[in-house]
C-alpha cells in the first residue's frame, strides 16, 4: 500500500486543475461583462488596421496552396560528359 502513495500528488494536482477550470469557466453576471457593442467596435477597429511584421506590411497569401506535402525535385543525373574528369 505504501508503494501507491506516489499516486497522491498527481491525483491532487488533477483535482486542483479540475476545480480551477470549473471556477474560471463558470457563468458570470452580465453586469461584470463588457458591453458587447463596444467590444465588437474595438475588434473591428483592430482588424481594419494593416498588420505589420518586421517593419513591413504582410504580403498576400502564396498563390500556390500548400497541402502539407513536401515534394522533392527530381534529381538530375549527370551526363557522361559531365561525369568524366578532364
Short mmCIF file of the C-alpha atoms (twelve columns), coordinates in Angstrom:
data_MODEL
# 
_entry.id   MODEL 
# 
loop_
_atom_site.group_PDB 
_atom_site.id 
_atom_site.type_symbol 
_atom_site.label_atom_id 
_atom_site.label_alt_id 
_atom_site.label_comp_id 
_atom_site.label_asym_id 
_atom_site.label_seq_id 
_atom_site.Cartn_x 
_atom_site.Cartn_y 
_atom_site.Cartn_z 
_atom_site.pdbx_PDB_model_num 
ATOM 1  C CA . UNK A 1  0.000   0.000  0.000   1 
ATOM 2  C CA . UNK A 2  2.900   2.359  0.670   1 
ATOM 3  C CA . UNK A 3  4.011   1.970  -2.933  1 
ATOM 4  C CA . UNK A 4  0.774   3.605  -4.119  1 
ATOM 5  C CA . UNK A 5  1.454   6.860  -2.251  1 
ATOM 6  C CA . UNK A 6  3.258   8.164  -5.341  1 
ATOM 7  C CA . UNK A 7  -0.190  8.458  -6.956  1 
ATOM 8  C CA . UNK A 8  -1.368  11.072 -4.462  1 
ATOM 9  C CA . UNK A 9  0.485   14.149 -5.858  1 
ATOM 10 C CA . UNK A 10 -0.699  13.630 -9.474  1 
ATOM 11 C CA . UNK A 11 -4.254  12.989 -8.304  1 
ATOM 12 C CA . UNK A 12 -4.197  16.074 -6.094  1 
ATOM 13 C CA . UNK A 13 -2.851  18.161 -8.989  1 
ATOM 14 C CA . UNK A 14 -5.559  16.797 -11.289 1 
ATOM 15 C CA . UNK A 15 -8.327  17.586 -8.812  1 
ATOM 16 C CA . UNK A 16 -6.908  21.074 -8.254  1 
ATOM 17 C CA . UNK A 17 -6.765  21.669 -12.030 1 
ATOM 18 C CA . UNK A 18 -10.358 20.499 -12.438 1 
ATOM 19 C CA . UNK A 19 -11.543 22.811 -9.657  1 
ATOM 20 C CA . UNK A 20 -9.588  25.740 -11.130 1 
ATOM 21 C CA . UNK A 21 -11.005 25.111 -14.634 1 
ATOM 22 C CA . UNK A 22 -14.516 24.907 -13.213 1 
ATOM 23 C CA . UNK A 23 -14.029 28.174 -11.340 1 
ATOM 24 C CA . UNK A 24 -12.584 30.033 -14.333 1 
ATOM 25 C CA . UNK A 25 -15.240 28.739 -16.753 1 
ATOM 26 C CA . UNK A 26 -18.229 29.489 -14.530 1 
ATOM 27 C CA . UNK A 27 -21.167 31.624 -15.610 1 
ATOM 28 C CA . UNK A 28 -20.649 35.242 -14.685 1 
ATOM 29 C CA . UNK A 29 -23.014 38.097 -14.076 1 
ATOM 30 C CA . UNK A 30 -23.943 40.196 -17.083 1 
ATOM 31 C CA . UNK A 31 -23.141 43.306 -15.053 1 
ATOM 32 C CA . UNK A 32 -19.477 42.294 -14.931 1 
ATOM 33 C CA . UNK A 33 -19.257 41.610 -18.671 1 
ATOM 34 C CA . UNK A 34 -18.162 44.276 -21.095 1 
ATOM 35 C CA . UNK A 35 -20.621 45.911 -23.409 1 
ATOM 36 C CA . UNK A 36 -20.788 43.642 -26.454 1 
ATOM 37 C CA . UNK A 37 -21.184 46.576 -28.873 1 
ATOM 38 C CA . UNK A 38 -18.095 48.335 -27.550 1 
ATOM 39 C CA . UNK A 39 -16.067 45.126 -27.707 1 
ATOM 40 C CA . UNK A 40 -17.261 44.480 -31.265 1 
ATOM 41 C CA . UNK A 41 -16.277 48.013 -32.308 1 
ATOM 42 C CA . UNK A 42 -12.789 47.586 -30.782 1 
ATOM 43 C CA . UNK A 43 -12.351 44.262 -32.560 1 
ATOM 44 C CA . UNK A 44 -13.453 45.737 -35.909 1 
ATOM 45 C CA . UNK A 45 -11.003 48.620 -35.432 1 
ATOM 46 C CA . UNK A 46 -8.145  46.215 -34.619 1 
ATOM 47 C CA . UNK A 47 -8.920  44.038 -37.640 1 
ATOM 48 C CA . UNK A 48 -9.101  47.000 -40.002 1 
ATOM 49 C CA . UNK A 49 -5.524  48.096 -39.168 1 
ATOM 50 C CA . UNK A 50 -2.838  46.778 -41.522 1 
ATOM 51 C CA . UNK A 51 -0.806  44.056 -39.916 1 
ATOM 52 C CA . UNK A 52 2.915   44.740 -39.725 1 
ATOM 53 C CA . UNK A 53 5.618   42.175 -39.141 1 
ATOM 54 C CA . UNK A 54 9.288   43.067 -39.158 1 
ATOM 55 C CA . UNK A 55 8.713   46.666 -40.232 1 
ATOM 56 C CA . UNK A 56 6.813   45.938 -43.453 1 
ATOM 57 C CA . UNK A 57 3.214   45.092 -44.232 1 
ATOM 58 C CA . UNK A 58 2.417   41.432 -44.600 1 
ATOM 59 C CA . UNK A 59 2.316   40.140 -48.150 1 
ATOM 60 C CA . UNK A 60 -0.607  38.363 -49.707 1 
ATOM 61 C CA . UNK A 61 -1.074  34.650 -49.238 1 
ATOM 62 C CA . UNK A 62 1.005   32.470 -51.558 1 
ATOM 63 C CA . UNK A 63 -0.608  31.803 -54.914 1 
ATOM 64 C CA . UNK A 64 0.036   28.072 -54.643 1 
ATOM 65 C CA . UNK A 65 -1.965  26.383 -51.929 1 
ATOM 66 C CA . UNK A 66 0.076   24.356 -49.503 1 
ATOM 67 C CA . UNK A 67 -1.251  20.918 -48.700 1 
ATOM 68 C CA . UNK A 68 1.334   19.880 -46.143 1 
ATOM 69 C CA . UNK A 69 3.091   17.502 -48.527 1 
ATOM 70 C CA . UNK A 70 6.717   18.126 -49.379 1 
ATOM 71 C CA . UNK A 71 7.599   17.214 -52.954 1 
ATOM 72 C CA . UNK A 72 11.233  16.891 -53.904 1 
ATOM 73 C CA . UNK A 73 12.503  17.852 -57.297 1 
ATOM 74 C CA . UNK A 74 13.763  15.006 -59.379 1 
ATOM 75 C CA . UNK A 75 17.489  14.594 -59.135 1 
ATOM 76 C CA . UNK A 76 19.242  15.429 -62.374 1 
ATOM 77 C CA . UNK A 77 21.630  12.684 -63.364 1 
ATOM 78 C CA . UNK A 78 24.927  13.875 -64.769 1 
ATOM 79 C CA . UNK A 79 25.539  13.095 -68.415 1 
ATOM 80 C CA . UNK A 80 28.586  11.091 -69.432 1 
ATOM 81 C CA . UNK A 81 30.416  14.303 -70.466 1 
ATOM 82 C CA . UNK A 82 29.821  15.879 -67.050 1 
ATOM 83 C CA . UNK A 83 30.744  12.723 -65.132 1 
ATOM 84 C CA . UNK A 84 34.160  12.150 -66.770 1 
ATOM 85 C CA . UNK A 85 37.091  14.028 -65.240 1 
ATOM 86 C CA . UNK A 86 39.037  16.337 -67.512 1 
# 
